[in-house]
Amino acid sequence: MYPAELVKPMREDLTKVGFNELQTVDAVDAALTKPGTTLVVVNSVCGCAAANARPGAIHSLQNEKRPEQLVTVFAGVDADATNAARGYMVPFPPSSPCIALFKDGELVHMLERHHIEGRPANLIADNLMDAYNSFC
C-alpha cells in the first residue's frame, strides 16, 4: 500500500476530468455490469502511468464519441477493487497501468502495460479514440 498523500495527485489526475474512483468490489461489480460503455483505467504510481496512461486516457476524451462511464481503480492501493476489475479483464494477465473498454459488461478493447510503456500519450489516445469510434 502506498501512502494516501503520495497517490492523491495521481488519483486527482483522473477524477478531476470525470473518472469515478472504484474502491470496493461492490462498486466495481456495479460499474462493470452496467449497460453501455465503460472505460476503466487501472492507475499506478509508475512512470508510464504518469507519462503515458493517464495523459493518454485524458486526451482520448476529446473524441466526439466517448464512453458513457469513466472509472478507475488504483493498483497497490485499492487491492480488492483492483483485483475485482482485473477479474473482468480475463484472459489478459494483471498489469498496471492498463486501460480497458467495456460494452454492456463485455470487454471489447484492452491496452496492457506493454502497449502503454514507452509509447507517447498521443498514440495511446489515438488507440482509445479508434476503440470509442468502433464501440461507443
Secondary structure by P-SEA (a helix, b strand, c coil): cccccccccccccccccbbbbbccaaaaaaaaacccbbbbbbccccccccccaaaaaaaacccccccccccccccccaaaaaaaaaaaaccccccccbbbbbccccccccccccccccccaaaaaaaaaaaaaacc
